[in-house]
């Protein structure tokens, strides 16, 4: 079926994150930081997350592959590896889903203290 603006609403859902930003403070270079971004399906259809991608190879997201029913919730688990990345960290994870808009941005930030050699 189509809505008044001509878009199909066949399988569009919605998601709401408890928070889209995680500040890990300060870690020592080489540490791994992980965080679970909690979300809820606030739409009327099953929420299907098709992909989640980190802004670099040091930021790896894991997401639920099964559809999340309306009212259901889940987490996107993100691991940031600070190995070889001293200084300010400001990483983005883009989540792709059957939502409007179709992408959400999650942010992981903090400071990585260089290891003293």
Number of C-alpha atoms within 10 A of each C-alpha: 8 9 9 6 6 8 10 11 13 11 14 19 23 20 24 14 18 10 11 16 15 17 13 16 10 14 17 16 19 16 13 14 14 17 17 15 20 15 17 19 23 18 18 13 20 20 26 22 21 15 15 20 17 21 13 11 9 16 20 17 21 14 17 15 10 11 14 19 17 17 14 15 17 15 15 20 15 24 18 22 17 22 15 12 16 16 14 12 18 12 17 18 21 16 19 17 20 19 20 12 12 14 15 17 14 20 18 22 17 16 19 22 17 16 12 6 3
